[in-house]
Amino acid sequence: MTTMSYVAPLSEIEFLLRSIAPLKEISKLEAYAHSDTETALAVIEEGAKIARDVIAPLNTQADTIGARLIDGAVITPPGFKDTYKKLAADGWTSLAVPVDYDGQALPQLVNTIIAEMFAGASVAFQMALLTGSPAAKVIAAHGDETQKAQWLPKIASGEAAATIVITEPQAGSDVGLIRTKAQALEDGTYALSGSKIFISQGDHDLTHQIIHVVLARTANGAAGSRGLSLFLVPKLKSDGSANGVRAMRLEHKMGLSGSPTCEMSFDQAQGTIVGREGEGLRNLFAMMNAMRLDVAAQGVGVASAALRKALVYVQERKQGNIGKDGPVSIIQHPDVRRLLIQMRCWTDGLRALLYTAAWWEDQALAAANMDQRKKAAALVGFLLPLLKAGGSEAAFNVSSQALQLHGGHGYVRDHGVEQLLRDSRVFAIYEGANTIQANDLVMRKLGGDKGATYQGFCDMVQAEMTASQQGFSDITTALNTALQALQRASTYLLEHIGSEDAFAAAPLYLQLCIDVAVGWMWLKMINAEPDDSRLLHARWFAEHVLPETTLLAERIEKGAWIIAQTKPENFQAW
């Protein structure tokens, strides 16, 4: 039996870049004139080779040995340090850094694809290699010229890594509870003191320097999130001495053992403010889209890796005497094929939606027309909760189904399937838990503009149905019924924004939107290139997933009366 490494689905990626999220249109934008289509495709093809040949071989030891805290310093798994240095030297840490600061400034679409492939090979290493990208976006968008000149070239070269430092023991999703203090000093810098937890890549041995992007409260800051500011706090001062920031412990996690998740202590650590006091949360939004796209890319990457392992295994594994000539490959069993169809529908459908959102993000950042930028930004904002939640759930579910298809061989470590399951579970938790994504979708994205952006999304789905070929009437009919269910649910929620009914319905509404959006992608894909495989998967999605949207709408309209009538005493532990 073959234990398979990661292989990127390049033919599917190329199809999407040709027909769903056209890369050639992004290359026409002035901001990306330095990166033509051929160059971008060459980067993607090389990234696929690196994912397969360089990163994937690190993944097993990343899990079994993991990151370790020794004498106050974090040591990464074997091979991480040398591989990081080589890939940094080859430019892989510079993809998102502006050209003026020695970066490549590749389109978000290309960066998203690289993140997907590297995560499919090893999420732990992908986080180590690409964690500087969000920090670079914040510094480029809101840093002063000194900060940009000091840090962006170092992030581009890999000389300095970066991390985002937000969470505290008492302040997870509610950042308004953050207590870390930033005291202004006479020289214009700040001294930061406090504790942070769950900090990915908070410390490691890949680089000597790590620039921490820290959310903290100034002495004169208002209560709640409005009193928060953003700071750049290096691990080492300019003279090479320690800067009062260190890892106190590593979390012992269910998965992602190779990625150090640190409890960090800041003790009068010197830093500089990004932007103005009180604008920390707003300035963080410069990287939130990219970070949530990255989580969705991680989800699609892991789901794709799990799907491929399953596809190989079911061809090789022989069980059951369906014919008269002895055991057959388990792909011959109908229930195996049923699971594979389901796995592929979600993996390929969400990849198409991911690339669509990344394409629109590039339009939001670089379109010549400002109205087009605003429209694109609103659509990306609407799609992000769908992708973050949908991608994270798909990674876990597809990995679970791949494990089931492997049977006992999946439950043991030999094939690496159970690692994918464990590593992917956190996707639904970090960068805004999926319930928070649901609340954001309903309260801000739907209710924030009274349904205008939502209606723009519906118009795009409707336009695809209108343009669809006559032979796909069964799919368009199912998608139209789902769209009507979404419209019913949206009308109900717009009438109940801010109420307990809306909060209770938000996760159901999120799933309803995901179903419609992925259905839209399948119709878009078969309209573009209706090969037999895509058409079969589109029909399965239309027959087995889209009908569930009617039930979701009915459940949304029932409101929260049962929840409202339950009391705390109904939930006492036994």
C-alpha positions as CSV (number, residue, x, y, z in Angstrom):
1,M,0.0,0.0,0.0
2,T,1.4,3.4,-1.0
3,T,1.7,6.3,1.5
4,M,1.2,9.3,-0.7
5,S,2.8,12.7,-0.3
6,Y,1.1,15.9,-1.3
7,V,0.4,16.7,-5.0
8,A,-1.2,20.0,-6.0
9,P,-4.3,19.7,-8.3
10,L,-2.6,21.8,-11.0
11,S,-5.1,21.0,-13.7
12,E,-8.0,22.1,-11.6
13,I,-6.1,25.3,-10.5
14,E,-5.3,26.1,-14.1
15,F,-9.0,25.6,-15.1
16,L,-10.1,28.0,-12.4
17,L,-7.6,30.6,-13.4
18,R,-8.7,30.3,-17.0
19,S,-12.5,30.2,-16.6
20,I,-13.7,31.2,-13.1
21,A,-11.1,33.7,-11.7
22,P,-9.3,34.8,-14.8
23,L,-5.7,35.5,-13.9
24,K,-5.2,37.4,-17.2
25,E,-7.7,40.1,-16.0
26,I,-5.8,40.6,-12.8
27,S,-2.5,40.9,-14.7
28,K,-4.0,43.9,-16.6
29,L,-4.4,45.9,-13.4
30,E,-1.7,48.6,-13.1
31,A,-0.7,47.5,-9.6
32,Y,0.2,44.1,-11.0
33,A,1.8,45.2,-14.3
34,H,5.1,43.8,-13.1
35,S,3.6,40.3,-12.8
36,D,2.3,39.1,-16.1
37,T,0.2,36.0,-16.4
38,E,3.1,33.8,-17.5
39,T,5.2,34.9,-14.5
40,A,2.3,34.2,-12.1
41,L,1.7,30.8,-13.6
42,A,5.4,30.0,-13.3
43,V,5.3,30.9,-9.7
44,I,2.3,28.7,-9.1
45,E,3.9,25.7,-10.9
46,E,7.1,26.1,-9.0
47,G,5.1,26.4,-5.8
48,A,3.5,23.1,-6.5
49,K,6.9,21.4,-6.9
50,I,8.1,22.9,-3.7
51,A,5.0,21.8,-1.8
52,R,5.4,18.2,-3.1
53,D,9.2,17.8,-2.9
54,V,10.4,20.2,-0.2
55,I,7.5,20.9,2.3
56,A,5.5,17.7,2.4
57,P,8.4,15.6,3.5
58,L,8.7,17.7,6.7
59,N,5.1,17.1,7.7
60,T,5.4,13.8,9.6
61,Q,8.2,14.9,11.8
62,A,6.5,18.2,12.3
63,D,3.7,16.2,14.0
64,T,5.6,13.5,15.8
65,I,8.5,15.7,17.2
66,G,6.8,19.0,17.1
67,A,8.1,22.4,18.3
68,R,9.9,22.4,21.7
69,L,10.6,25.0,24.3
70,I,14.2,24.5,25.6
71,D,15.9,26.9,28.0
72,G,13.5,29.6,27.1
73,A,13.9,29.3,23.3
74,V,11.5,27.6,20.8
75,I,13.1,24.9,18.6
76,T,11.2,24.0,15.5
77,P,11.0,20.4,14.1
78,P,13.9,18.9,12.2
79,G,14.3,20.4,8.7
80,F,12.2,23.5,9.3
81,K,15.1,25.9,9.8
82,D,17.2,24.8,6.8
83,T,14.1,24.7,4.5
84,Y,12.9,28.1,5.7
85,K,16.3,29.7,5.0
86,K,16.5,28.1,1.5
87,L,12.9,29.2,0.5
88,A,13.4,32.7,2.0
89,A,16.6,33.0,-0.1
90,D,14.6,32.0,-3.2
91,G,12.0,34.7,-2.6
92,W,9.1,32.8,-1.0
93,T,8.8,35.1,2.0
94,S,8.5,38.2,-0.3
95,L,5.4,37.4,-2.3
96,A,3.1,39.9,-0.5
97,V,5.7,42.6,0.2
98,P,5.5,45.8,-2.0
99,V,8.1,46.0,-4.8
100,D,9.5,49.2,-3.4
101,Y,10.6,47.3,-0.4
102,D,12.3,44.4,-2.2
103,G,9.1,42.3,-2.4
104,Q,7.2,40.8,-5.3
105,A,3.8,42.2,-4.6
106,L,2.1,39.3,-6.4
107,P,-1.7,39.4,-6.6
108,Q,-3.8,38.1,-3.7
109,L,-5.1,35.4,-6.1
110,V,-1.6,34.0,-6.5
111,N,-0.8,34.3,-2.8
112,T,-4.0,32.5,-2.0
113,I,-3.1,29.6,-4.3
114,I,0.4,29.3,-2.8
115,A,-1.1,29.3,0.7
116,E,-3.5,26.5,-0.3
117,M,-0.7,24.3,-1.8
118,F,1.8,24.9,1.0
119,A,-0.9,24.2,3.6
120,G,-1.9,21.0,1.8
121,A,1.7,19.9,2.1
122,S,2.1,20.9,5.7
123,V,0.0,23.5,7.6
124,A,2.6,23.8,10.3
125,F,5.4,24.8,7.9
126,Q,3.0,27.0,5.8
127,M,2.3,29.1,8.9
128,A,6.1,29.4,9.6
129,L,6.8,30.5,6.0
130,L,4.0,32.8,5.2
131,T,3.1,34.3,8.6
132,G,4.9,37.5,7.6
133,S,2.4,38.4,4.9
134,P,-0.3,39.8,7.1
135,A,2.2,41.8,9.1
136,A,3.6,43.2,5.9
137,K,0.2,44.3,4.8
138,V,-0.4,46.2,8.0
139,I,3.0,47.9,7.9
140,A,2.6,48.8,4.2
141,A,-0.9,50.2,4.8
142,H,-0.4,52.1,8.1
143,G,3.2,52.2,9.0
144,D,5.3,55.3,8.7
145,E,8.2,55.6,6.3
146,T,10.7,54.6,8.9
147,Q,8.8,51.5,9.9
148,K,8.3,50.5,6.3
149,A,12.0,50.9,5.4
150,Q,13.1,49.2,8.6
151,W,10.9,46.1,8.5
152,L,9.5,45.4,5.0
153,P,12.8,44.5,3.3
154,K,13.6,42.2,6.3
155,I,10.3,40.4,6.0
156,A,10.8,40.1,2.3
157,S,14.2,38.6,2.6
158,G,13.2,36.3,5.5
159,E,15.7,38.0,7.8
160,A,12.8,38.9,10.1
161,A,9.7,36.8,10.7
162,A,6.5,38.4,12.0
163,T,3.5,37.4,14.0
164,I,0.1,38.9,15.0
165,V,-0.3,39.3,18.8
166,I,-3.9,39.9,20.0
167,T,-5.4,37.2,22.3
168,E,-5.1,37.4,26.1
169,P,-6.4,34.9,28.7
170,Q,-9.5,37.0,29.4
171,A,-9.8,38.5,25.9
172,G,-10.4,36.1,23.1
173,S,-13.0,37.2,20.5
174,D,-13.9,40.2,22.7
175,V,-10.7,42.3,22.1
176,G,-12.3,45.1,24.1
177,L,-11.1,43.3,27.2
178,I,-7.4,43.5,26.3
179,R,-5.3,44.6,29.3
180,T,-1.8,44.8,27.9
181,K,-0.5,48.3,28.5
182,A,1.6,50.5,26.3
183,Q,3.2,53.4,28.1
184,A,4.5,56.4,26.0
185,L,8.1,57.2,26.5
186,E,9.9,60.5,26.0
187,D,11.7,59.3,22.8
188,G,8.4,58.7,21.1
189,T,8.5,54.9,21.6
190,Y,6.3,52.9,23.9
191,A,7.0,50.3,26.6
192,L,4.6,47.4,26.5
193,S,3.8,45.1,29.4
194,G,1.3,42.2,29.6
195,S,0.6,38.6,28.7
196,K,-0.7,37.2,25.5
197,I,-1.8,33.6,24.7
198,F,-2.4,31.5,21.6
199,I,0.2,33.3,19.6
200,S,1.1,31.3,16.5
201,Q,4.9,31.5,15.7
202,G,5.3,33.7,18.8
203,D,8.9,32.4,19.0
204,H,11.1,30.1,16.9
205,D,14.6,29.5,15.7
206,L,13.9,30.1,12.0
207,T,15.1,33.7,12.2
208,H,16.9,35.7,14.9
209,Q,14.5,38.6,14.6
210,I,10.7,38.4,15.0
211,I,8.6,41.5,14.6
212,H,5.4,41.3,16.8
213,V,2.4,43.2,15.7
214,V,0.7,43.8,19.1
215,L,-2.7,45.1,20.0
216,A,-2.4,47.0,23.4
217,R,-4.1,49.7,25.4
218,T,-2.4,53.1,25.9
219,A,-2.6,54.9,29.2
220,N,-5.1,57.4,27.9
221,G,-7.0,54.9,25.8
222,A,-10.8,54.8,26.1
223,A,-12.5,51.7,27.5
224,G,-13.3,48.9,25.1
225,S,-11.9,48.4,21.6
226,R,-11.7,52.2,21.0
227,G,-8.8,52.5,23.4
228,L,-6.6,50.0,21.5
229,S,-3.6,50.8,19.5
230,L,-1.3,48.8,17.3
231,F,2.5,48.5,17.9
232,L,5.5,46.9,16.3
233,V,7.6,45.2,19.0
234,P,10.8,43.5,17.8
235,K,12.2,40.4,19.6
236,L,15.6,42.0,19.6
237,K,16.5,45.7,19.9
238,S,18.7,47.4,17.3
239,D,21.8,46.6,19.2
240,G,20.9,42.9,19.3
241,S,19.9,42.7,22.9
242,A,16.7,41.1,24.1
243,N,13.7,43.4,24.1
244,G,11.6,42.2,27.1
245,V,9.5,39.8,25.1
246,R,9.7,36.0,25.4
247,A,7.8,32.8,25.2
248,M,6.7,31.5,28.6
249,R,5.3,28.2,27.5
250,L,4.0,26.3,24.4
251,E,0.5,25.0,24.2
252,H,0.0,21.3,24.1
253,K,-2.5,21.0,21.2
254,M,-4.7,18.5,19.5
255,G,-2.9,19.2,16.2
256,L,-0.4,21.5,14.5
257,S,2.3,20.3,16.8
258,G,5.0,21.6,14.5
259,S,3.7,25.2,14.7
260,P,4.6,26.8,18.1
261,T,1.6,28.3,19.8
262,C,3.1,30.5,22.5
263,E,2.1,32.2,25.7
264,M,4.0,35.5,25.4
265,S,5.2,37.8,28.1
266,F,5.9,41.5,27.4
267,D,7.9,43.2,30.2
268,Q,8.6,46.8,29.3
269,A,9.2,45.7,25.7
270,Q,10.0,48.7,23.5
271,G,7.9,49.3,20.5
272,T,6.6,51.9,18.0
273,I,3.0,52.7,17.3
274,V,1.4,52.0,13.9
275,G,-0.8,54.9,12.9
276,R,-2.4,56.9,15.7
277,E,-3.5,56.0,19.2
278,G,-7.0,54.4,19.3
279,E,-6.9,53.2,15.7
280,G,-5.4,49.8,16.4
281,L,-8.5,47.7,15.6
282,R,-9.2,49.7,12.4
283,N,-5.6,49.3,11.3
284,L,-5.7,45.6,11.8
285,F,-8.3,45.4,9.1
286,A,-5.6,45.9,6.6
287,M,-4.7,42.3,7.0
288,M,-8.0,40.7,8.1
289,N,-9.1,39.9,4.6
290,A,-5.8,38.2,3.7
291,M,-5.8,36.3,7.0
292,R,-9.3,34.9,6.6
293,L,-8.6,34.1,3.0
294,D,-5.5,32.2,4.3
295,V,-7.6,30.2,6.7
296,A,-10.0,29.3,3.9
297,A,-7.0,28.4,1.7
298,Q,-5.7,26.2,4.5
299,G,-9.1,24.5,4.6
300,V,-9.2,23.9,0.9
301,G,-5.5,22.7,0.9
302,V,-6.1,20.1,3.7
303,A,-9.4,19.0,2.1
304,S,-7.6,18.5,-1.2
305,A,-4.8,16.6,0.4
306,A,-7.3,14.3,2.2
307,L,-9.3,13.8,-1.0
308,R,-6.2,12.8,-2.9
309,K,-5.1,10.3,-0.3
310,A,-8.5,8.8,-0.4
311,L,-8.6,8.6,-4.2
312,V,-5.3,6.7,-4.3
313,Y,-6.2,4.4,-1.4
314,V,-9.6,3.3,-2.7
315,Q,-8.0,2.2,-6.0
316,E,-5.4,0.1,-4.2
317,R,-7.4,-1.4,-1.4
318,K,-9.2,-4.6,-2.3
319,Q,-12.2,-5.8,-0.2
320,G,-15.4,-7.5,-0.9
321,N,-16.4,-9.9,-3.6
322,I,-18.7,-7.9,-5.8
323,G,-17.7,-9.9,-8.9
324,K,-16.8,-13.5,-9.3
325,D,-13.0,-13.1,-9.4
326,G,-12.2,-12.4,-5.8
327,P,-11.9,-9.1,-3.9
328,V,-12.2,-5.9,-5.8
329,S,-10.9,-2.4,-5.3
330,I,-13.2,-0.6,-2.8
331,I,-13.9,2.1,-5.4
332,Q,-16.3,-0.5,-6.8
333,H,-18.5,-0.2,-3.7
334,P,-21.3,2.4,-4.2
335,D,-21.0,3.9,-0.8
336,V,-17.3,4.6,-1.3
337,R,-18.2,6.4,-4.5
338,R,-20.9,8.3,-2.7
339,L,-18.4,9.6,-0.1
340,L,-15.9,10.5,-2.8
341,I,-18.5,12.5,-4.7
342,Q,-19.4,14.4,-1.6
343,M,-15.8,15.1,-0.7
344,R,-15.0,16.4,-4.2
345,C,-18.2,18.5,-4.4
346,W,-17.2,20.5,-1.3
347,T,-13.4,20.6,-2.0
348,D,-13.7,21.8,-5.7
349,G,-16.7,24.0,-5.1
350,L,-15.0,25.8,-2.2
351,R,-11.8,26.2,-4.1
352,A,-13.7,27.9,-6.9
353,L,-15.3,30.2,-4.4
354,L,-12.0,30.9,-2.7
355,Y,-10.4,31.9,-6.0
356,T,-13.4,34.1,-6.8
357,A,-13.1,36.0,-3.6
358,A,-9.3,36.4,-4.0
359,W,-10.0,37.7,-7.5
360,W,-12.4,40.2,-6.2
361,E,-10.0,41.2,-3.4
362,D,-7.4,42.1,-6.1
363,Q,-10.1,44.2,-7.7
364,A,-10.8,45.9,-4.4
365,L,-7.2,46.7,-4.0
366,A,-6.2,47.7,-7.5
367,A,-9.2,48.4,-9.8
368,A,-8.8,51.7,-11.7
369,N,-12.3,52.8,-10.9
370,M,-13.0,53.6,-7.2
371,D,-16.6,52.7,-7.4
372,Q,-15.6,49.3,-8.7
373,R,-13.1,49.0,-5.7
374,K,-15.9,49.7,-3.3
375,K,-18.2,47.2,-4.9
376,A,-15.5,44.5,-5.0
377,A,-14.6,45.2,-1.3
378,A,-18.2,44.8,-0.2
379,L,-18.6,41.5,-2.1
380,V,-15.4,40.1,-0.6
381,G,-16.6,41.1,2.8
382,F,-19.8,39.1,2.2
383,L,-17.9,36.1,1.0
384,L,-15.3,35.9,3.7
385,P,-17.5,34.5,6.4
386,L,-18.7,31.9,4.0
387,L,-15.2,30.9,3.0
388,K,-13.6,30.9,6.5
389,A,-16.4,28.8,7.9
390,G,-17.0,26.7,4.8
391,G,-13.3,26.0,4.2
392,S,-12.7,25.1,7.8
393,E,-15.6,22.7,8.0
394,A,-14.7,21.1,4.7
395,A,-11.2,20.4,5.8
396,F,-12.4,18.6,8.9
397,N,-15.3,16.8,7.3
398,V,-13.3,15.7,4.2
399,S,-10.4,14.5,6.4
400,S,-12.9,12.6,8.5
401,Q,-14.4,11.0,5.4
402,A,-11.0,10.2,4.1
403,L,-10.1,8.5,7.4
404,Q,-13.4,6.5,7.2
405,L,-12.5,5.3,3.7
406,H,-9.1,4.2,4.9
407,G,-10.7,2.2,7.7
408,G,-8.3,1.1,10.4
409,H,-5.4,2.2,8.2
410,G,-6.7,5.7,8.5
411,Y,-7.0,5.6,12.3
412,V,-3.3,4.8,12.7
413,R,-0.6,7.2,11.7
414,D,0.9,5.4,8.7
415,H,-1.0,7.2,6.0
416,G,-1.1,10.7,7.6
417,V,-4.9,11.0,7.4
418,E,-5.6,11.3,11.1
419,Q,-3.0,14.1,11.2
420,L,-5.0,16.1,8.6
421,L,-8.1,15.6,10.8
422,R,-6.3,16.9,13.9
423,D,-4.4,19.7,12.2
424,S,-7.6,21.1,10.6
425,R,-9.8,21.2,13.7
426,V,-8.4,24.6,14.7
427,F,-9.4,26.2,11.5
428,A,-13.0,26.6,12.7
429,I,-11.7,28.3,15.9
430,Y,-8.9,30.8,15.1
431,E,-9.2,34.0,13.1
432,G,-12.7,34.4,14.4
433,A,-14.6,31.3,15.4
434,N,-17.2,30.2,12.9
435,T,-20.2,31.4,15.1
436,I,-18.6,34.8,15.1
437,Q,-18.4,34.6,11.3
438,A,-22.1,33.8,11.3
439,N,-22.9,36.8,13.5
440,D,-20.7,39.0,11.4
441,L,-22.5,37.9,8.2
442,V,-25.9,38.6,9.6
443,M,-25.3,41.7,11.7
444,R,-22.7,43.5,9.6
445,K,-22.7,42.1,6.1
446,L,-26.5,41.6,5.7
447,G,-27.8,44.2,8.1
448,G,-24.9,46.8,7.8
449,D,-26.1,48.1,4.4
450,K,-29.7,46.8,4.7
451,G,-29.1,44.0,2.3
452,A,-27.5,45.9,-0.6
453,T,-24.4,43.8,-0.8
454,Y,-26.4,40.6,-0.2
455,Q,-28.6,41.6,-3.1
456,G,-25.5,42.1,-5.3
457,F,-24.5,38.6,-4.5
458,C,-27.9,37.3,-5.4
459,D,-27.8,39.2,-8.7
460,M,-24.6,37.5,-9.6
461,V,-26.1,34.1,-8.9
462,Q,-29.2,35.0,-10.9
463,A,-27.1,36.2,-13.8
464,E,-25.3,32.9,-13.9
465,M,-28.6,31.0,-14.0
466,T,-29.9,33.3,-16.8
467,A,-26.7,32.6,-18.8
468,S,-26.8,28.8,-18.2
469,Q,-27.3,26.4,-21.0
470,Q,-30.7,24.8,-21.5
471,G,-29.3,21.3,-20.8
472,F,-28.7,22.3,-17.1
473,S,-32.3,23.1,-16.3
474,D,-32.3,20.6,-13.4
475,I,-29.3,22.3,-11.8
476,T,-30.6,25.9,-12.4
477,T,-34.0,24.9,-11.0
478,A,-32.5,23.5,-7.8
479,L,-30.3,26.6,-7.4
480,N,-33.2,28.9,-8.1
481,T,-35.2,27.2,-5.3
482,A,-32.2,27.6,-3.0
483,L,-31.9,31.3,-3.9
484,Q,-35.6,31.8,-3.1
485,A,-35.0,30.1,0.3
486,L,-32.1,32.5,0.9
487,Q,-34.3,35.4,0.0
488,R,-37.0,34.3,2.4
489,A,-34.4,33.9,5.2
490,S,-32.8,37.2,4.4
491,T,-36.1,39.1,4.5
492,Y,-36.9,37.6,7.9
493,L,-33.5,38.4,9.3
494,L,-33.5,42.0,8.0
495,E,-36.7,42.4,9.9
496,H,-35.2,41.0,13.1
497,I,-31.6,42.5,13.0
498,G,-30.2,42.8,16.5
499,S,-32.7,40.5,18.1
500,E,-32.2,37.1,19.8
501,D,-34.0,35.6,16.8
502,A,-31.3,36.9,14.4
503,F,-28.4,35.7,16.6
504,A,-29.9,32.2,17.0
505,A,-30.5,31.9,13.3
506,A,-27.0,33.3,12.2
507,P,-25.3,29.9,12.0
508,L,-28.2,28.5,9.9
509,Y,-28.1,31.5,7.7
510,L,-24.3,31.1,7.2
511,Q,-24.8,27.5,6.1
512,L,-27.6,28.5,3.8
513,C,-25.3,31.1,2.1
514,I,-22.5,28.6,1.8
515,D,-24.8,26.1,0.1
516,V,-26.0,28.7,-2.4
517,A,-22.5,30.1,-3.1
518,V,-21.0,26.7,-3.7
519,G,-24.0,25.8,-5.9
520,W,-23.4,29.0,-7.8
521,M,-19.8,27.9,-8.3
522,W,-20.7,24.5,-9.7
523,L,-23.1,26.1,-12.2
524,K,-20.4,28.6,-13.1
525,M,-17.9,25.8,-13.6
526,I,-20.1,23.6,-15.8
527,N,-21.2,26.7,-17.8
528,A,-17.5,27.3,-18.5
529,E,-16.4,23.8,-19.3
530,P,-19.0,21.1,-18.9
531,D,-17.0,17.9,-18.9
532,D,-18.6,14.7,-17.7
533,S,-17.0,14.7,-14.2
534,R,-17.9,18.3,-13.4
535,L,-21.4,17.8,-14.7
536,L,-22.0,14.7,-12.5
537,H,-20.7,16.5,-9.4
538,A,-22.8,19.6,-10.1
539,R,-25.9,17.4,-10.4
540,W,-25.0,15.6,-7.2
541,F,-24.7,19.0,-5.4
542,A,-28.0,20.1,-6.9
543,E,-29.8,16.9,-5.9
544,H,-28.3,16.3,-2.4
545,V,-27.3,19.7,-0.9
546,L,-29.4,22.5,-2.4
547,P,-32.7,21.0,-1.3
548,E,-31.5,21.4,2.3
549,T,-31.7,25.1,1.9
550,T,-35.5,25.1,2.1
551,L,-35.3,23.4,5.5
552,L,-32.7,25.8,6.7
553,A,-34.9,28.8,5.8
554,E,-37.8,27.2,7.6
555,R,-35.7,26.7,10.7
556,I,-34.5,30.3,10.6
557,E,-38.1,31.6,10.4
558,K,-39.0,29.6,13.6
559,G,-37.0,32.1,15.6
560,A,-35.4,31.7,19.0
561,W,-38.4,31.1,21.2
562,I,-37.2,27.7,22.5
563,I,-33.8,29.1,23.3
564,A,-35.4,32.2,24.9
565,Q,-37.4,30.0,27.2
566,T,-34.5,27.9,28.4
567,K,-33.0,28.9,31.7
568,P,-29.4,28.5,33.1
569,E,-30.7,25.9,35.5
570,N,-31.7,23.7,32.5
571,F,-28.0,23.2,31.9
572,Q,-26.6,22.1,35.2
573,A,-23.8,19.5,35.0
574,W,-24.6,16.2,36.5
